[in-house]
Amino acid sequence: MSFAAFEIIGAQRPGRWLITCDHATNHVPEEVNGGTLGLPEDQMARHIAYDIGAAGVTRRLAERLDAPAILSCFSRLVIDPNRGEDDPTLVMRLYDGTIVPGNRHADAAEIERRKDLCYRPYHDALADLAARRDDTILVAIHSFTPRLYGRHPRPWQVGILHAWDSRLAVPLIERLRQEPDLFVGDNEPYAGHLPGDSIDRHALHHGRPNALIELRHDLIADEAGQIHWADRLAPILEEVLARTQL
């Protein structure tokens, strides 16, 4: 059985929203170094290998919004679908203090092979889903570590990333900041988007309203947290959409 680079949930759901999860899993396909990147389990369980909790939030949020979702089926350390094809960080050799042995000797031919195995099938499927309606709204779900190696703790519970199309993102930030218990990042803990990343490729270049939601992963590491945040975000997203009339 050949490797499937993506999972689609609710392809026939009618909602305008399309929920994506670029870093859903820490899985390394057998086709890549026999299924290992040479890292121990505790390292593959870290945020360097995937976005902890993001897949669970994605599934629940898509259900609540009656919308389809697409999730990657390969670790970001195999190849990062949230980077452009020519981005130098597409295949990471060192990430947050950890050397990735299985990527040390990944040359141009190997990176091209991983693109064909994982990266391109994922993006082709995402493109098809996004094109299913003329009025698709793309929401990407990610998570971030409470603290990078040797850095200060990150105080935000949630951050919204956006670039030059902020029609959805800025009103979403404003609405989330009305929640008294939330410290909301505006392009924090990361800034904007990178050329060729998922939002750039599937939203910005097509004029689709979009937002990238970053959740601090200690808040969504278990199922209860994932359900809580999806259930909290769904009505807020619908409220913002109705208010902006996008």
Residue frames as qw, qx, qy, qz and C-alpha x, y, z in Angstrom:
[[0.000, 0.890, 0.455, 0.000, 0.00, 0.00, 0.00],
 [0.435, 0.451, -0.024, 0.778, 1.50, 3.34, -1.04],
 [0.268, -0.320, -0.441, 0.795, 1.99, 6.17, 1.42],
 [0.015, 0.816, 0.492, 0.304, -0.84, 8.72, 1.68],
 [0.378, 0.195, -0.204, 0.882, 0.53, 12.20, 2.27],
 [0.251, -0.175, 0.141, -0.941, -2.71, 13.72, 3.52],
 [0.015, -0.406, -0.898, 0.167, -6.02, 13.00, 5.21],
 [0.221, -0.244, -0.225, -0.917, -9.20, 14.78, 4.22],
 [0.017, 0.346, 0.829, -0.440, -12.12, 14.99, 6.62],
 [0.245, 0.676, 0.508, -0.475, -15.63, 15.99, 5.60],
 [0.245, -0.059, 0.528, 0.811, -14.93, 16.61, 1.92],
 [0.056, -0.508, -0.702, -0.496, -18.68, 16.89, 1.25],
 [0.197, -0.637, -0.508, 0.545, -19.44, 19.30, 4.10],
 [0.312, 0.781, 0.418, 0.343, -21.02, 22.47, 2.73],
 [0.321, -0.861, -0.124, 0.374, -19.34, 25.15, 4.85],
 [0.404, 0.893, -0.138, 0.140, -17.25, 27.99, 3.39],
 [0.383, -0.776, 0.501, -0.014, -14.45, 27.35, 5.84],
 [0.881, 0.271, -0.366, 0.132, -11.51, 25.14, 4.96],
 [0.563, -0.758, 0.322, -0.071, -9.46, 24.11, 7.99],
 [0.750, 0.480, -0.422, 0.170, -5.88, 23.04, 7.38],
 [0.691, -0.663, 0.286, 0.031, -3.27, 21.40, 9.58],
 [0.544, 0.709, -0.449, 0.021, 0.16, 21.46, 7.96],
 [0.183, 0.470, -0.787, 0.357, 1.96, 19.89, 10.92],
 [0.783, -0.310, -0.100, -0.531, -0.56, 17.32, 12.10],
 [0.981, -0.194, -0.002, -0.003, 1.73, 14.38, 12.89],
 [0.252, -0.756, 0.588, 0.136, 5.27, 13.27, 13.73],
 [0.915, 0.138, 0.379, 0.004, 5.07, 10.28, 11.39],
 [0.006, -0.626, 0.630, 0.460, 8.08, 9.41, 9.22],
 [0.882, 0.317, -0.062, -0.344, 7.07, 7.31, 6.18],
 [0.873, -0.173, 0.402, 0.217, 8.90, 4.05, 5.55],
 [0.686, 0.629, 0.162, 0.327, 9.98, 5.51, 2.22],
 [0.089, 0.882, -0.277, 0.370, 12.17, 8.01, 4.11],
 [0.069, 0.553, -0.742, 0.373, 15.18, 6.36, 5.75],
 [0.426, -0.115, -0.896, 0.043, 13.13, 3.29, 6.58],
 [0.463, -0.701, -0.479, -0.255, 10.73, 5.29, 8.74],
 [0.598, -0.665, -0.182, 0.408, 13.24, 7.06, 10.99],
 [0.290, 0.895, -0.121, 0.318, 15.20, 10.29, 11.03],
 [0.640, 0.206, -0.517, 0.529, 17.60, 8.93, 13.64],
 [0.197, -0.475, 0.320, -0.796, 16.00, 10.78, 16.56],
 [0.096, -0.123, -0.921, 0.358, 14.86, 9.10, 19.80],
 [0.148, -0.617, -0.745, -0.203, 11.17, 8.98, 20.65],
 [0.260, -0.710, -0.384, 0.531, 11.38, 11.82, 23.14],
 [0.139, -0.347, 0.276, 0.886, 12.73, 14.14, 20.46],
 [0.074, -0.237, -0.740, -0.625, 10.11, 13.06, 17.93],
 [0.223, -0.666, -0.705, 0.103, 7.47, 13.83, 20.56],
 [0.225, -0.484, -0.146, 0.833, 8.62, 17.47, 20.72],
 [0.362, 0.801, 0.224, -0.421, 7.25, 20.44, 18.83],
 [0.052, -0.575, 0.593, 0.560, 10.15, 20.17, 16.40],
 [0.183, 0.020, 0.937, 0.297, 8.49, 17.15, 14.76],
 [0.102, -0.543, -0.716, -0.427, 4.87, 18.34, 14.64],
 [0.226, -0.394, 0.119, -0.883, 2.39, 20.82, 16.09],
 [0.122, -0.140, -0.910, 0.371, 1.27, 19.19, 19.31],
 [0.189, 0.467, 0.656, -0.562, -2.51, 19.15, 19.68],
 [0.230, 0.358, -0.251, -0.869, -3.20, 20.89, 16.38],
 [0.232, -0.054, -0.867, -0.438, -4.71, 17.85, 14.66],
 [0.112, -0.447, -0.844, 0.275, -7.30, 17.35, 17.40],
 [0.106, 0.546, 0.218, -0.802, -8.31, 21.00, 17.29],
 [0.192, 0.246, -0.567, -0.762, -8.55, 20.85, 13.50],
 [0.175, -0.225, -0.935, -0.212, -10.85, 17.82, 13.50],
 [0.075, -0.570, -0.695, 0.431, -13.19, 19.26, 16.12],
 [0.073, 0.512, 0.007, -0.856, -13.22, 22.77, 14.64],
 [0.184, 0.091, -0.698, -0.686, -14.06, 21.47, 11.17],
 [0.161, -0.397, -0.904, -0.009, -16.91, 19.44, 12.65],
 [0.050, -0.600, -0.485, 0.634, -18.26, 22.45, 14.53],
 [0.144, 0.517, -0.190, -0.822, -18.11, 24.63, 11.39],
 [0.770, 0.411, 0.465, -0.150, -19.54, 21.88, 9.17],
 [0.350, 0.841, -0.348, -0.221, -16.50, 22.33, 6.96],
 [0.939, 0.217, -0.191, 0.186, -13.84, 20.14, 5.38],
 [0.388, -0.822, 0.406, 0.098, -10.34, 19.79, 6.77],
 [0.840, 0.418, -0.304, 0.163, -7.04, 18.54, 5.43],
 [0.592, -0.726, 0.349, 0.026, -4.21, 17.24, 7.61],
 [0.386, 0.635, -0.668, -0.042, -0.67, 16.25, 6.67],
 [0.974, -0.204, -0.021, -0.096, 0.43, 12.66, 7.29],
 [0.794, 0.227, -0.223, 0.518, 4.16, 13.29, 7.59],
 [0.517, -0.647, -0.184, 0.529, 6.41, 15.03, 10.08],
 [0.191, 0.979, -0.045, -0.063, 7.56, 18.56, 9.40],
 [0.412, -0.659, 0.567, 0.274, 11.09, 17.17, 9.84],
 [0.690, 0.232, 0.620, 0.294, 10.62, 14.99, 6.76],
 [0.221, 0.279, 0.344, 0.869, 9.70, 18.08, 4.75],
 [0.035, 0.431, 0.486, -0.760, 7.81, 21.16, 5.86],
 [0.238, 0.575, 0.684, 0.380, 4.63, 21.81, 3.86],
 [0.084, -0.946, -0.279, 0.145, 4.42, 25.29, 5.37],
 [0.316, -0.605, 0.357, 0.638, 7.46, 26.45, 3.42],
 [0.585, 0.689, -0.189, -0.385, 8.00, 27.37, -0.20],
 [0.975, 0.192, 0.023, 0.106, 9.61, 24.75, -2.43],
 [0.617, 0.526, -0.248, 0.530, 12.87, 26.72, -2.56],
 [0.426, -0.832, 0.168, -0.313, 12.94, 27.72, 1.13],
 [0.371, 0.497, -0.731, 0.283, 16.26, 26.75, 2.77],
 [0.329, -0.230, 0.725, -0.560, 14.36, 25.52, 5.86],
 [0.767, 0.073, -0.332, -0.544, 12.21, 23.13, 3.83],
 [0.907, -0.114, -0.390, 0.109, 14.20, 20.18, 5.25],
 [0.303, -0.870, 0.284, -0.266, 15.66, 21.08, 8.62],
 [0.723, 0.254, -0.559, 0.318, 19.04, 19.76, 9.72],
 [0.290, -0.074, -0.594, 0.747, 19.03, 21.60, 13.06],
 [0.333, -0.601, -0.394, -0.610, 15.87, 22.66, 14.86],
 [0.530, -0.733, 0.064, -0.422, 15.58, 24.27, 18.29],
 [0.334, -0.674, 0.637, -0.171, 18.86, 22.80, 19.47],
 [0.812, -0.038, 0.579, -0.062, 18.34, 19.31, 18.01],
 [0.103, 0.459, -0.714, -0.519, 20.41, 17.92, 15.12],
 [0.857, 0.243, 0.219, -0.398, 18.34, 15.74, 12.77],
 [0.443, -0.385, 0.742, 0.326, 20.65, 12.88, 11.69],
 [0.579, 0.377, 0.709, 0.139, 18.36, 11.63, 8.92],
 [0.361, 0.909, 0.205, -0.029, 18.49, 15.02, 7.22],
 [0.423, -0.703, 0.323, 0.472, 22.21, 15.62, 7.51],
 [0.301, -0.231, 0.703, 0.602, 23.00, 14.21, 4.08],
 [0.466, 0.645, 0.594, -0.115, 19.71, 15.04, 2.35],
 [0.263, -0.195, 0.409, 0.851, 20.89, 16.39, -1.00],
 [0.368, 0.273, -0.154, -0.875, 18.88, 18.07, -3.75],
 [0.442, 0.016, -0.799, -0.407, 17.81, 14.72, -5.21],
 [0.235, -0.272, -0.873, 0.329, 16.56, 13.45, -1.85],
 [0.151, 0.358, 0.344, -0.855, 14.67, 16.67, -1.18],
 [0.425, 0.185, -0.450, -0.763, 13.07, 16.42, -4.61],
 [0.382, -0.113, -0.910, -0.114, 12.03, 12.83, -3.82],
 [0.093, -0.364, -0.723, 0.580, 10.41, 13.95, -0.57],
 [0.283, 0.275, -0.038, -0.918, 8.60, 16.71, -2.43],
 [0.489, 0.060, -0.661, -0.567, 7.07, 14.14, -4.77],
 [0.365, -0.181, -0.899, 0.158, 6.26, 11.74, -1.92],
 [0.234, -0.519, -0.644, 0.511, 4.79, 14.18, 0.60],
 [0.069, -0.411, -0.095, 0.904, 4.86, 17.87, -0.18],
 [0.202, 0.093, -0.492, -0.842, 3.30, 18.05, -3.64],
 [0.294, -0.363, -0.853, -0.234, 0.47, 15.55, -3.05],
 [0.196, -0.541, -0.589, 0.567, -0.53, 17.45, 0.10],
 [0.035, 0.428, -0.026, -0.903, -0.59, 20.80, -1.67],
 [0.194, -0.067, -0.716, -0.667, -2.36, 19.41, -4.73],
 [0.270, -0.484, -0.832, 0.014, -5.13, 18.05, -2.50],
 [0.147, -0.549, -0.381, 0.729, -5.32, 21.31, -0.55],
 [0.071, 0.213, -0.342, -0.913, -5.62, 23.26, -3.79],
 [0.249, -0.268, -0.812, -0.454, -8.49, 21.06, -4.95],
 [0.260, -0.569, -0.715, 0.312, -10.34, 21.48, -1.64],
 [0.108, -0.469, -0.142, 0.865, -9.86, 25.24, -1.63],
 [0.144, 0.123, -0.498, -0.846, -11.24, 25.45, -5.18],
 [0.013, 0.365, 0.931, 0.026, -14.41, 23.52, -4.35],
 [0.025, 0.860, 0.488, -0.146, -16.20, 26.87, -3.79],
 [0.380, 0.660, 0.081, 0.643, -15.61, 30.38, -5.09],
 [0.267, -0.804, 0.099, -0.523, -15.90, 31.86, -1.58],
 [0.838, -0.184, -0.425, 0.290, -13.61, 29.58, 0.45],
 [0.237, -0.869, 0.297, -0.316, -12.18, 30.98, 3.68],
 [0.789, 0.183, -0.520, 0.272, -8.95, 29.33, 4.77],
 [0.488, -0.767, 0.289, -0.300, -8.06, 28.88, 8.44],
 [0.679, 0.320, -0.615, 0.240, -4.78, 27.18, 9.29],
 [0.729, -0.660, 0.045, -0.176, -4.35, 25.60, 12.73],
 [0.591, 0.423, -0.535, 0.430, -0.89, 25.48, 14.28],
 [0.674, -0.725, -0.134, 0.037, 0.55, 25.24, 17.76],
 [0.352, 0.717, -0.405, 0.444, 3.65, 26.68, 19.37],
 [0.681, -0.162, -0.572, 0.427, 5.88, 25.66, 22.23],
 [0.374, -0.898, -0.229, 0.042, 5.59, 27.66, 25.46],
 [0.289, -0.859, 0.347, 0.241, 9.34, 28.20, 25.34],
 [0.776, 0.557, -0.268, 0.123, 12.06, 27.74, 22.74],
 [0.857, -0.183, -0.181, 0.447, 15.40, 26.38, 23.86],
 [0.509, -0.125, -0.109, 0.845, 17.32, 29.11, 25.71],
 [0.034, -0.433, -0.270, -0.859, 14.60, 31.73, 25.12],
 [0.253, -0.057, 0.458, -0.850, 12.10, 33.56, 27.31],
 [0.257, 0.375, 0.873, -0.173, 8.69, 31.99, 28.03],
 [0.083, -0.240, -0.507, -0.824, 5.95, 32.89, 25.58],
 [0.191, 0.146, 0.591, -0.770, 2.98, 34.51, 27.34],
 [0.521, 0.124, -0.258, -0.804, 0.33, 34.31, 24.61],
 [0.627, 0.092, 0.730, -0.257, -2.35, 31.64, 24.71],
 [0.630, 0.548, 0.529, 0.150, -3.22, 32.28, 21.10],
 [0.130, -0.525, 0.289, 0.790, -1.69, 34.23, 18.24],
 [0.644, 0.658, 0.379, -0.094, -3.09, 35.20, 14.85],
 [0.418, -0.308, 0.473, 0.712, -0.67, 35.43, 11.93],
 [0.498, 0.770, 0.394, -0.059, -1.46, 37.50, 8.86],
 [0.483, -0.050, 0.318, 0.814, 0.25, 39.29, 6.01],
 [0.026, 0.064, -0.196, -0.978, -1.15, 41.79, 3.51],
 [0.482, -0.351, -0.533, -0.601, -4.69, 40.36, 3.46],
 [0.104, 0.002, -0.756, 0.647, -5.92, 40.92, 7.02],
 [0.456, -0.280, -0.297, -0.791, -9.65, 41.17, 6.33],
 [0.801, -0.371, -0.436, -0.173, -10.38, 38.22, 8.61],
 [0.681, -0.019, -0.500, 0.535, -7.31, 38.19, 10.83],
 [0.093, 0.251, -0.286, 0.920, -7.47, 41.69, 12.30],
 [0.599, -0.373, -0.084, -0.703, -11.18, 41.51, 13.25],
 [0.861, -0.193, -0.470, 0.017, -10.47, 38.07, 14.71],
 [0.479, 0.107, -0.476, 0.729, -7.66, 39.49, 16.85],
 [0.209, -0.324, 0.137, -0.912, -9.92, 42.31, 18.01],
 [0.768, -0.327, -0.264, -0.483, -12.68, 39.87, 18.92],
 [0.806, -0.102, -0.514, 0.275, -10.35, 37.49, 20.77],
 [0.297, 0.208, -0.401, 0.842, -8.96, 40.42, 22.77],
 [0.497, -0.439, -0.047, -0.748, -12.44, 40.96, 24.15],
 [0.854, -0.275, -0.442, -0.005, -12.03, 37.68, 26.02],
 [0.322, -0.880, 0.237, -0.254, -10.81, 38.74, 29.50],
 [0.818, -0.432, 0.368, 0.092, -8.68, 35.65, 30.12],
 [0.845, 0.346, 0.224, 0.339, -6.73, 35.75, 26.84],
 [0.195, -0.732, 0.338, 0.559, -3.40, 37.32, 25.93],
 [0.764, 0.542, 0.347, 0.038, -3.62, 37.42, 22.12],
 [0.441, -0.403, 0.410, 0.689, -0.61, 37.80, 19.84],
 [0.545, 0.797, 0.078, -0.248, -0.82, 39.89, 16.67],
 [0.697, 0.597, -0.370, 0.149, 1.78, 38.20, 14.44],
 [0.137, -0.548, 0.738, -0.369, 3.17, 36.65, 17.61],
 [0.610, -0.629, 0.326, 0.354, 4.93, 34.35, 18.40],
 [0.546, 0.057, 0.538, 0.640, 5.80, 34.47, 14.68],
 [0.143, 0.574, -0.019, -0.806, 5.47, 37.27, 12.16],
 [0.516, 0.524, -0.226, -0.639, 3.26, 37.19, 9.09],
 [0.936, 0.219, 0.269, -0.055, 3.86, 34.62, 6.38],
 [0.403, -0.450, 0.607, 0.516, 6.73, 33.32, 4.29],
 [0.483, 0.481, -0.403, -0.611, 6.78, 33.39, 0.48],
 [0.527, 0.198, -0.782, -0.267, 5.37, 30.10, -0.80],
 [0.138, -0.031, 0.870, -0.473, 3.97, 28.91, 2.53],
 [0.098, 0.404, 0.908, 0.057, 0.49, 27.40, 2.74],
 [0.120, 0.768, 0.419, -0.469, -1.43, 30.61, 3.32],
 [0.018, 0.587, -0.376, -0.717, 0.56, 32.42, 0.65],
 [0.048, -0.094, 0.877, 0.469, 0.05, 29.62, -1.83],
 [0.057, -0.401, -0.900, -0.164, -3.62, 28.79, -1.23],
 [0.066, -0.795, -0.523, 0.301, -5.14, 32.01, 0.13],
 [0.132, -0.701, 0.075, 0.697, -3.13, 35.16, -0.63],
 [0.117, -0.214, 0.663, 0.708, -2.52, 34.30, -4.28],
 [0.043, -0.402, -0.837, -0.368, -6.23, 33.62, -4.79],
 [0.215, -0.368, -0.019, -0.905, -7.73, 36.50, -2.82],
 [0.632, -0.424, -0.635, -0.135, -9.23, 34.18, -0.20],
 [0.405, -0.743, 0.238, -0.476, -9.87, 35.53, 3.30],
 [0.807, 0.068, -0.536, 0.237, -7.60, 33.75, 5.75],
 [0.371, -0.785, 0.366, -0.334, -6.09, 33.51, 9.19],
 [0.665, 0.171, -0.685, 0.243, -3.41, 31.35, 10.72],
 [0.630, -0.677, 0.060, -0.376, -4.25, 30.48, 14.32],
 [0.473, 0.333, -0.711, 0.399, -1.38, 29.57, 16.65],
 [0.724, -0.603, -0.089, -0.321, -2.35, 27.93, 19.96],
 [0.083, -0.640, 0.711, -0.281, 0.13, 27.37, 22.78],
 [0.643, 0.081, -0.728, -0.224, 0.53, 23.64, 22.84],
 [0.093, 0.025, -0.840, 0.535, 0.38, 23.11, 26.60],
 [0.456, 0.148, 0.299, -0.825, -3.25, 24.23, 26.34],
 [0.802, 0.292, -0.140, -0.503, -4.19, 21.66, 23.69],
 [0.089, 0.450, -0.888, -0.013, -1.93, 18.72, 24.52],
 [0.208, 0.133, 0.949, -0.198, -4.86, 16.54, 25.57],
 [0.005, 0.444, 0.779, 0.443, -8.29, 15.86, 24.11],
 [0.162, -0.772, -0.536, 0.300, -10.11, 18.00, 26.66],
 [0.190, -0.602, 0.100, 0.769, -8.00, 21.02, 25.73],
 [0.122, 0.011, 0.686, 0.717, -8.47, 20.40, 22.03],
 [0.064, -0.615, -0.764, -0.187, -12.24, 20.19, 22.39],
 [0.208, -0.750, -0.344, 0.526, -12.31, 23.30, 24.60],
 [0.154, -0.476, 0.269, 0.823, -10.39, 25.43, 22.13],
 [0.044, 0.193, 0.762, 0.616, -12.23, 24.22, 19.04],
 [0.131, -0.688, -0.713, -0.009, -15.57, 24.80, 20.74],
 [0.211, -0.723, -0.180, 0.632, -14.42, 28.25, 21.81],
 [0.170, -0.317, 0.443, 0.821, -13.05, 29.29, 18.44],
 [0.176, 0.367, 0.819, 0.403, -15.92, 28.06, 16.25],
 [0.020, 0.842, 0.535, -0.060, -18.59, 30.57, 17.35],
 [0.228, -0.736, 0.099, 0.629, -16.03, 33.38, 17.43],
 [0.257, -0.112, 0.660, 0.697, -15.03, 32.66, 13.83],
 [0.102, 0.578, 0.756, 0.290, -18.68, 32.59, 12.76],
 [0.129, -0.862, -0.335, 0.357, -19.34, 35.84, 14.62],
 [0.244, -0.567, 0.317, 0.720, -16.39, 37.58, 12.96],
 [0.231, 0.155, 0.760, 0.588, -17.42, 36.31, 9.54],
 [0.036, 0.752, 0.654, 0.076, -20.96, 37.63, 10.01],
 [0.197, -0.840, -0.138, 0.486, -19.69, 40.99, 11.25],
 [0.243, -0.463, 0.463, 0.716, -17.18, 41.49, 8.44],
 [0.694, 0.572, 0.240, -0.365, -19.57, 40.21, 5.74],
 [0.120, -0.523, 0.719, 0.441, -16.66, 38.67, 3.89]]
